[in-house]
Structures are given as structure tokens and as C-alpha cells.
Amino acid sequence: MPESVYDKISRVYYELTRAEKKTADYILLHRENCQFLSIAGLAEESGVAEATISRFCRSLGYKNFHAFKLAIANAAYGTLSDAGILSGPVQPEDTLQEMSQKLFSADQDAMRQTLDLIDPESIQKSVDLLVQAKRVLCMGQGGSMLMAQEAQHVFSTVSSKFLAVADSHTQMVAASGMGKEDVLLFFSYSGATRDMVDVMNLVRARKSRIILVTRFPHSPGASLADVVLLCGSNEGPLQLGSMAAKIAQLFLMDVLFSEFCLRDLKSARKSRERIASALEQKHL
């Protein structure tokens, strides 16, 4: 049987530095919950620097922090084929009714967490930027790009300045043409992908503004954004974009959209009426 991550920690524990031992102690005490933390979150919780976390992962034989989180997830759930890939607390032995109830509760909890995380000042500042912007480019990677496309779709019913840009290369091209009056609306659950950081650095160089929707306030993306909007729901590394996490982002998007419409409700209503009229012939 392969050596688990916890066995590895125990085996090399006395070879670790004092700071690395602090990380090891925290992980052994909090086990499963560590898979839901970003590298910045684990560093903060264990009271060490992010560089210490990276060294700790390499000391255990893992290429990077993400590989370490995958090992934590596998140790918690057994193998890739069992409950580790399922959403929230769902177990293989659950009945369909039990599974449905658990998923409903997980989705509700994701929205409740997001509601608790909503900062009115950040929402107001984000809407200020969106209202004043000449263009708003909506971006993300992987599953988060679906959120960016949904944002473009929703906001396009009241404004023509929202544009979704999907491909990572095209995102760089679009970012290179942004100006001071443009805004980047970026969706990233982790707030820690290379393509995102590359785009954001280019956008900042163009002196454009950035709004980031993420789970982690201390992520690399958050440090580059002008405004950070936090969404709830914990997502394990084996879940690869849980529905609860998407529902949390959709709820936050709905709050942002509603506040945007309230800034000019008359105009928003006229725009929706015009679109409804144009689409009328599409219905049977």
C-alpha cells in the first residue's frame, strides 16, 4: 500500500526545520480541512511564511503545493474513485433522496457563506467601476470561464459594454489593448493560476482596473486586484469545480448585477424590453 501523506510527515518530522514542524503540527491536527486552504491560507493558519510551505511540500517529495493538496485529499477519501470526487458530504452508499438532500444543503450553505462574506463597500466600489467603464472584459480559466461567460450574458441584457474573452492567448491580446477606462472582471475560485496572474499583470501595466471574484482573499490574484469579491463554499482538489462553488459565484454575480441595474433602473428596464421584443420571434 502506498505511503500516505501523513505517514510521510511522521517519517520525516524530525528532519524538518522548526518552521516546517509548525506546519506539520497544524496539518496533523486539522487533516482533512487542509485540502480546502490556499497556500497563503495554510501559511497564515500555521503561522509561517508561504516559502516555508513550499519547502515543506518539497521535503515530503511533492513537486508543489497543489500536488500536496491532492495527496491530502486522497488520504482523506481513499482513492480517486470514491467519495473524494463527489460533492460535499455525499457518500457512495447514499440513496438518491439522501444525495439530493445533501447537495441541496451544500448549495444552501455555499450561498449562506457568500452572504456572510459580502462586503457592501466592495460591492459598491465594484459597481462604480462597472458603471464608469468604457468596456468590461469578463475572463476566467477552465470552469471559472463559464462564470465569466454567464456574467457577460447577464450584464449584456442591460449594457453592451460587457465582453467575454475565453482563450488564454486571446485574453492576453485583449488585455494588451485595454485602457484606463476599461475594467477586467475576473473569476477564479483559487485566485492562483499562472494565466490569470499573467493577464492581471498586463492589465495593471495598462493602468486598467481589476475586479476579482475568488474564494481566497490572500491569493496572488487578490494582491493584484483593485477590488476582491469573496464567494463561499469549500472545494477539494479532487472536485474540479464543484456545483456549490459555482452557485456561490452565481449568487454573488446576481448581487452585483442587481446593484448595477439599480444605478439606472429606467435604462435597464428599457434595454430588457427591447431585447425581449427582439427575441419574441424566436419563441413558438
TORKOL-4160 file (C-alpha; in steps of 0.2 Angstrom, whole numbers, padded with zeros to 4 digits, m for minus):
284
<pt num="1" X="0000" Y="0000" Z="0000"/>
<pt num="2" X="0007" Y="0017" Z="m0005"/>
<pt num="3" X="0013" Y="0028" Z="0009"/>
<pt num="4" X="0001" Y="0041" Z="0014"/>
<pt num="5" X="0005" Y="0060" Z="0016"/>
<pt num="6" X="0003" Y="0058" Z="0035"/>
<pt num="7" X="0015" Y="0044" Z="0036"/>
<pt num="8" X="0027" Y="0054" Z="0026"/>
<pt num="9" X="0025" Y="0068" Z="0038"/>
<pt num="10" X="0028" Y="0057" Z="0053"/>
<pt num="11" X="0043" Y="0049" Z="0045"/>
<pt num="12" X="0052" Y="0065" Z="0041"/>
<pt num="13" X="0046" Y="0075" Z="0055"/>
<pt num="14" X="0062" Y="0076" Z="0065"/>
<pt num="15" X="0072" Y="0081" Z="0049"/>
<pt num="16" X="0061" Y="0097" Z="0047"/>
<pt num="17" X="0065" Y="0114" Z="0052"/>
<pt num="18" X="0057" Y="0122" Z="0066"/>
<pt num="19" X="0045" Y="0132" Z="0055"/>
<pt num="20" X="0041" Y="0117" Z="0044"/>
<pt num="21" X="0037" Y="0107" Z="0060"/>
<pt num="22" X="0024" Y="0121" Z="0064"/>
<pt num="23" X="0016" Y="0117" Z="0048"/>
<pt num="24" X="0017" Y="0099" Z="0051"/>
<pt num="25" X="0009" Y="0101" Z="0068"/>
<pt num="26" X="m0005" Y="0111" Z="0061"/>
<pt num="27" X="m0009" Y="0099" Z="0046"/>
<pt num="28" X="m0009" Y="0083" Z="0058"/>
<pt num="29" X="m0021" Y="0092" Z="0069"/>
<pt num="30" X="m0033" Y="0098" Z="0055"/>
<pt num="31" X="m0030" Y="0085" Z="0042"/>
<pt num="32" X="m0045" Y="0085" Z="0030"/>
<pt num="33" X="m0048" Y="0104" Z="0031"/>
<pt num="34" X="m0031" Y="0107" Z="0024"/>
<pt num="35" X="m0036" Y="0102" Z="0007"/>
<pt num="36" X="m0048" Y="0117" Z="0007"/>
<pt num="37" X="m0034" Y="0130" Z="0011"/>
<pt num="38" X="m0024" Y="0140" Z="m0001"/>
<pt num="39" X="m0005" Y="0141" Z="0001"/>
<pt num="40" X="m0007" Y="0158" Z="0009"/>
<pt num="41" X="m0021" Y="0152" Z="0020"/>
<pt num="42" X="m0011" Y="0137" Z="0026"/>
<pt num="43" X="0004" Y="0149" Z="0029"/>
<pt num="44" X="m0007" Y="0161" Z="0039"/>
<pt num="45" X="m0016" Y="0147" Z="0049"/>
<pt num="46" X="0001" Y="0138" Z="0054"/>
<pt num="47" X="0010" Y="0155" Z="0057"/>
<pt num="48" X="0024" Y="0153" Z="0044"/>
<pt num="49" X="0029" Y="0161" Z="0028"/>
<pt num="50" X="0022" Y="0154" Z="0011"/>
<pt num="51" X="0040" Y="0150" Z="0006"/>
<pt num="52" X="0041" Y="0138" Z="0021"/>
<pt num="53" X="0025" Y="0129" Z="0015"/>
<pt num="54" X="0033" Y="0127" Z="m0002"/>
<pt num="55" X="0049" Y="0120" Z="0006"/>
<pt num="56" X="0039" Y="0109" Z="0017"/>
<pt num="57" X="0030" Y="0101" Z="0002"/>
<pt num="58" X="0046" Y="0098" Z="m0007"/>
<pt num="59" X="0053" Y="0090" Z="0009"/>
<pt num="60" X="0039" Y="0077" Z="0008"/>
<pt num="61" X="0043" Y="0074" Z="m0010"/>
<pt num="62" X="0029" Y="0084" Z="m0018"/>
<pt num="63" X="0033" Y="0095" Z="m0033"/>
<pt num="64" X="0022" Y="0109" Z="m0027"/>
<pt num="65" X="0008" Y="0114" Z="m0015"/>
<pt num="66" X="m0006" Y="0108" Z="m0027"/>
<pt num="67" X="0002" Y="0090" Z="m0028"/>
<pt num="68" X="0002" Y="0091" Z="m0009"/>
<pt num="69" X="m0016" Y="0095" Z="m0008"/>
<pt num="70" X="m0020" Y="0081" Z="m0019"/>
<pt num="71" X="m0011" Y="0069" Z="m0008"/>
<pt num="72" X="m0021" Y="0076" Z="0007"/>
<pt num="73" X="m0037" Y="0074" Z="m0002"/>
<pt num="74" X="m0033" Y="0056" Z="m0007"/>
<pt num="75" X="m0028" Y="0052" Z="0011"/>
<pt num="76" X="m0044" Y="0059" Z="0017"/>
<pt num="77" X="m0055" Y="0049" Z="0005"/>
<pt num="78" X="m0046" Y="0034" Z="0000"/>
<pt num="79" X="m0044" Y="0034" Z="m0019"/>
<pt num="80" X="m0049" Y="0044" Z="m0034"/>
<pt num="81" X="m0064" Y="0033" Z="m0037"/>
<pt num="82" X="m0073" Y="0035" Z="m0021"/>
<pt num="83" X="m0081" Y="0049" Z="m0011"/>
<pt num="84" X="m0066" Y="0061" Z="m0014"/>
<pt num="85" X="m0073" Y="0066" Z="m0031"/>
<pt num="86" X="m0091" Y="0068" Z="m0025"/>
<pt num="87" X="m0098" Y="0085" Z="m0020"/>
<pt num="88" X="m0099" Y="0090" Z="m0002"/>
<pt num="89" X="m0103" Y="0076" Z="0010"/>
<pt num="90" X="m0111" Y="0064" Z="m0002"/>
<pt num="91" X="m0106" Y="0046" Z="0000"/>
<pt num="92" X="m0106" Y="0031" Z="m0012"/>
<pt num="93" X="m0119" Y="0022" Z="m0001"/>
<pt num="94" X="m0131" Y="0036" Z="m0001"/>
<pt num="95" X="m0149" Y="0034" Z="m0008"/>
<pt num="96" X="m0154" Y="0046" Z="m0022"/>
<pt num="97" X="m0165" Y="0055" Z="m0009"/>
<pt num="98" X="m0151" Y="0057" Z="0003"/>
<pt num="99" X="m0139" Y="0063" Z="m0010"/>
<pt num="100" X="m0151" Y="0076" Z="m0016"/>
<pt num="101" X="m0154" Y="0082" Z="0002"/>
<pt num="102" X="m0135" Y="0083" Z="0005"/>
<pt num="103" X="m0132" Y="0093" Z="m0011"/>
<pt num="104" X="m0147" Y="0104" Z="m0008"/>
<pt num="105" X="m0139" Y="0108" Z="0010"/>
<pt num="106" X="m0122" Y="0110" Z="0002"/>
<pt num="107" X="m0128" Y="0123" Z="m0011"/>
<pt num="108" X="m0138" Y="0132" Z="0003"/>
<pt num="109" X="m0123" Y="0133" Z="0014"/>
<pt num="110" X="m0112" Y="0140" Z="m0001"/>
<pt num="111" X="m0125" Y="0154" Z="m0003"/>
<pt num="112" X="m0126" Y="0157" Z="0016"/>
<pt num="113" X="m0107" Y="0158" Z="0017"/>
<pt num="114" X="m0106" Y="0170" Z="0002"/>
<pt num="115" X="m0120" Y="0181" Z="0010"/>
<pt num="116" X="m0109" Y="0182" Z="0026"/>
<pt num="117" X="m0094" Y="0187" Z="0016"/>
<pt num="118" X="m0102" Y="0201" Z="0006"/>
<pt num="119" X="m0094" Y="0217" Z="0010"/>
<pt num="120" X="m0106" Y="0232" Z="0004"/>
<pt num="121" X="m0092" Y="0244" Z="0002"/>
<pt num="122" X="m0083" Y="0231" Z="m0010"/>
<pt num="123" X="m0099" Y="0229" Z="m0020"/>
<pt num="124" X="m0102" Y="0247" Z="m0021"/>
<pt num="125" X="m0084" Y="0250" Z="m0027"/>
<pt num="126" X="m0086" Y="0236" Z="m0040"/>
<pt num="127" X="m0102" Y="0243" Z="m0047"/>
<pt num="128" X="m0094" Y="0261" Z="m0048"/>
<pt num="129" X="m0080" Y="0254" Z="m0059"/>
<pt num="130" X="m0093" Y="0244" Z="m0070"/>
<pt num="131" X="m0104" Y="0259" Z="m0072"/>
<pt num="132" X="m0089" Y="0271" Z="m0076"/>
<pt num="133" X="m0080" Y="0258" Z="m0088"/>
<pt num="134" X="m0080" Y="0260" Z="m0106"/>
<pt num="135" X="m0078" Y="0242" Z="m0108"/>
<pt num="136" X="m0078" Y="0227" Z="m0096"/>
<pt num="137" X="m0069" Y="0211" Z="m0101"/>
<pt num="138" X="m0075" Y="0196" Z="m0092"/>
<pt num="139" X="m0062" Y="0182" Z="m0090"/>
<pt num="140" X="m0058" Y="0166" Z="m0081"/>
<pt num="141" X="m0049" Y="0149" Z="m0084"/>
<pt num="142" X="m0057" Y="0132" Z="m0085"/>
<pt num="143" X="m0074" Y="0131" Z="m0076"/>
<pt num="144" X="m0072" Y="0149" Z="m0070"/>
<pt num="145" X="m0073" Y="0155" Z="m0088"/>
<pt num="146" X="m0091" Y="0148" Z="m0088"/>
<pt num="147" X="m0094" Y="0160" Z="m0074"/>
<pt num="148" X="m0086" Y="0174" Z="m0084"/>
<pt num="149" X="m0097" Y="0170" Z="m0100"/>
<pt num="150" X="m0113" Y="0170" Z="m0089"/>
<pt num="151" X="m0108" Y="0187" Z="m0082"/>
<pt num="152" X="m0106" Y="0193" Z="m0100"/>
<pt num="153" X="m0123" Y="0186" Z="m0104"/>
<pt num="154" X="m0132" Y="0193" Z="m0089"/>
<pt num="155" X="m0125" Y="0210" Z="m0090"/>
<pt num="156" X="m0127" Y="0211" Z="m0109"/>
<pt num="157" X="m0146" Y="0212" Z="m0106"/>
<pt num="158" X="m0144" Y="0230" Z="m0099"/>
<pt num="159" X="m0127" Y="0235" Z="m0106"/>
<pt num="160" X="m0117" Y="0232" Z="m0122"/>
<pt num="161" X="m0100" Y="0235" Z="m0115"/>
<pt num="162" X="m0098" Y="0218" Z="m0107"/>
<pt num="163" X="m0087" Y="0206" Z="m0117"/>
<pt num="164" X="m0082" Y="0188" Z="m0113"/>
<pt num="165" X="m0064" Y="0183" Z="m0118"/>
<pt num="166" X="m0061" Y="0164" Z="m0117"/>
<pt num="167" X="m0045" Y="0158" Z="m0124"/>
<pt num="168" X="m0029" Y="0162" Z="m0113"/>
<pt num="169" X="m0019" Y="0168" Z="m0128"/>
<pt num="170" X="m0034" Y="0179" Z="m0134"/>
<pt num="171" X="m0035" Y="0186" Z="m0116"/>
<pt num="172" X="m0018" Y="0192" Z="m0117"/>
<pt num="173" X="m0021" Y="0200" Z="m0134"/>
<pt num="174" X="m0037" Y="0208" Z="m0127"/>
<pt num="175" X="m0028" Y="0214" Z="m0111"/>
<pt num="176" X="m0014" Y="0222" Z="m0121"/>
<pt num="177" X="m0027" Y="0233" Z="m0129"/>
<pt num="178" X="m0036" Y="0239" Z="m0113"/>
<pt num="179" X="m0035" Y="0257" Z="m0107"/>
<pt num="180" X="m0038" Y="0267" Z="m0091"/>
<pt num="181" X="m0057" Y="0267" Z="m0094"/>
<pt num="182" X="m0058" Y="0248" Z="m0096"/>
<pt num="183" X="m0061" Y="0236" Z="m0082"/>
<pt num="184" X="m0057" Y="0217" Z="m0080"/>
<pt num="185" X="m0069" Y="0206" Z="m0071"/>
<pt num="186" X="m0060" Y="0190" Z="m0067"/>
<pt num="187" X="m0067" Y="0174" Z="m0060"/>
<pt num="188" X="m0055" Y="0162" Z="m0051"/>
<pt num="189" X="m0060" Y="0151" Z="m0037"/>
<pt num="190" X="m0042" Y="0149" Z="m0031"/>
<pt num="191" X="m0036" Y="0166" Z="m0037"/>
<pt num="192" X="m0019" Y="0157" Z="m0041"/>
<pt num="193" X="m0017" Y="0152" Z="m0059"/>
<pt num="194" X="m0002" Y="0157" Z="m0070"/>
<pt num="195" X="m0013" Y="0163" Z="m0084"/>
<pt num="196" X="m0023" Y="0174" Z="m0073"/>
<pt num="197" X="m0008" Y="0182" Z="m0065"/>
<pt num="198" X="0000" Y="0185" Z="m0082"/>
<pt num="199" X="m0016" Y="0193" Z="m0088"/>
<pt num="200" X="m0018" Y="0204" Z="m0072"/>
<pt num="201" X="0000" Y="0210" Z="m0073"/>
<pt num="202" X="m0003" Y="0216" Z="m0091"/>
<pt num="203" X="m0019" Y="0224" Z="m0086"/>
<pt num="204" X="m0011" Y="0233" Z="m0072"/>
<pt num="205" X="0003" Y="0239" Z="m0083"/>
<pt num="206" X="m0011" Y="0246" Z="m0095"/>
<pt num="207" X="m0017" Y="0255" Z="m0079"/>
<pt num="208" X="m0034" Y="0247" Z="m0081"/>
<pt num="209" X="m0044" Y="0242" Z="m0065"/>
<pt num="210" X="m0047" Y="0224" Z="m0059"/>
<pt num="211" X="m0062" Y="0216" Z="m0050"/>
<pt num="212" X="m0058" Y="0198" Z="m0044"/>
<pt num="213" X="m0071" Y="0185" Z="m0039"/>
<pt num="214" X="m0062" Y="0172" Z="m0028"/>
<pt num="215" X="m0063" Y="0161" Z="m0013"/>
<pt num="216" X="m0046" Y="0166" Z="m0006"/>
<pt num="217" X="m0043" Y="0184" Z="0000"/>
<pt num="218" X="m0024" Y="0182" Z="0001"/>
<pt num="219" X="m0021" Y="0173" Z="m0016"/>
<pt num="220" X="m0009" Y="0180" Z="m0029"/>
<pt num="221" X="m0024" Y="0186" Z="m0039"/>
<pt num="222" X="m0031" Y="0196" Z="m0024"/>
<pt num="223" X="m0015" Y="0205" Z="m0022"/>
<pt num="224" X="m0016" Y="0212" Z="m0040"/>
<pt num="225" X="m0035" Y="0216" Z="m0040"/>
<pt num="226" X="m0042" Y="0233" Z="m0036"/>
<pt num="227" X="m0057" Y="0225" Z="m0028"/>
<pt num="228" X="m0059" Y="0207" Z="m0022"/>
<pt num="229" X="m0077" Y="0200" Z="m0020"/>
<pt num="230" X="m0077" Y="0184" Z="m0010"/>
<pt num="231" X="m0088" Y="0169" Z="m0013"/>
<pt num="232" X="m0091" Y="0155" Z="m0001"/>
<pt num="233" X="m0090" Y="0135" Z="m0002"/>
<pt num="234" X="m0076" Y="0124" Z="0001"/>
<pt num="235" X="m0070" Y="0114" Z="m0014"/>
<pt num="236" X="m0057" Y="0100" Z="m0013"/>
<pt num="237" X="m0044" Y="0097" Z="m0026"/>
<pt num="238" X="m0052" Y="0082" Z="m0032"/>
<pt num="239" X="m0069" Y="0090" Z="m0036"/>
<pt num="240" X="m0063" Y="0101" Z="m0050"/>
<pt num="241" X="m0076" Y="0114" Z="m0050"/>
<pt num="242" X="m0090" Y="0109" Z="m0038"/>
<pt num="243" X="m0108" Y="0115" Z="m0042"/>
<pt num="244" X="m0109" Y="0123" Z="m0024"/>
<pt num="245" X="m0094" Y="0134" Z="m0028"/>
<pt num="246" X="m0102" Y="0139" Z="m0045"/>
<pt num="247" X="m0118" Y="0143" Z="m0036"/>
<pt num="248" X="m0109" Y="0154" Z="m0023"/>
<pt num="249" X="m0102" Y="0164" Z="m0038"/>
<pt num="250" X="m0118" Y="0165" Z="m0047"/>
<pt num="251" X="m0126" Y="0172" Z="m0031"/>
<pt num="252" X="m0113" Y="0185" Z="m0030"/>
<pt num="253" X="m0115" Y="0189" Z="m0048"/>
<pt num="254" X="m0133" Y="0191" Z="m0045"/>
<pt num="255" X="m0130" Y="0204" Z="m0031"/>
<pt num="256" X="m0118" Y="0213" Z="m0042"/>
<pt num="257" X="m0130" Y="0213" Z="m0057"/>
<pt num="258" X="m0144" Y="0219" Z="m0047"/>
<pt num="259" X="m0135" Y="0234" Z="m0039"/>
<pt num="260" X="m0128" Y="0238" Z="m0057"/>
<pt num="261" X="m0147" Y="0239" Z="m0063"/>
<pt num="262" X="m0152" Y="0249" Z="m0048"/>
<pt num="263" X="m0140" Y="0263" Z="m0053"/>
<pt num="264" X="m0151" Y="0266" Z="m0068"/>
<pt num="265" X="m0167" Y="0256" Z="m0067"/>
<pt num="266" X="m0176" Y="0265" Z="m0081"/>
<pt num="267" X="m0162" Y="0262" Z="m0093"/>
<pt num="268" X="m0161" Y="0244" Z="m0088"/>
<pt num="269" X="m0179" Y="0241" Z="m0090"/>
<pt num="270" X="m0179" Y="0249" Z="m0107"/>
<pt num="271" X="m0165" Y="0238" Z="m0113"/>
<pt num="272" X="m0173" Y="0222" Z="m0107"/>
<pt num="273" X="m0189" Y="0227" Z="m0115"/>
<pt num="274" X="m0180" Y="0230" Z="m0131"/>
<pt num="275" X="m0171" Y="0213" Z="m0130"/>
<pt num="276" X="m0187" Y="0204" Z="m0126"/>
<pt num="277" X="m0196" Y="0211" Z="m0141"/>
<pt num="278" X="m0181" Y="0206" Z="m0152"/>
<pt num="279" X="m0182" Y="0188" Z="m0146"/>
<pt num="280" X="m0201" Y="0187" Z="m0147"/>
<pt num="281" X="m0200" Y="0179" Z="m0164"/>
<pt num="282" X="m0188" Y="0165" Z="m0158"/>
<pt num="283" X="m0202" Y="0158" Z="m0147"/>
<pt num="284" X="m0216" Y="0146" Z="m0154"/>
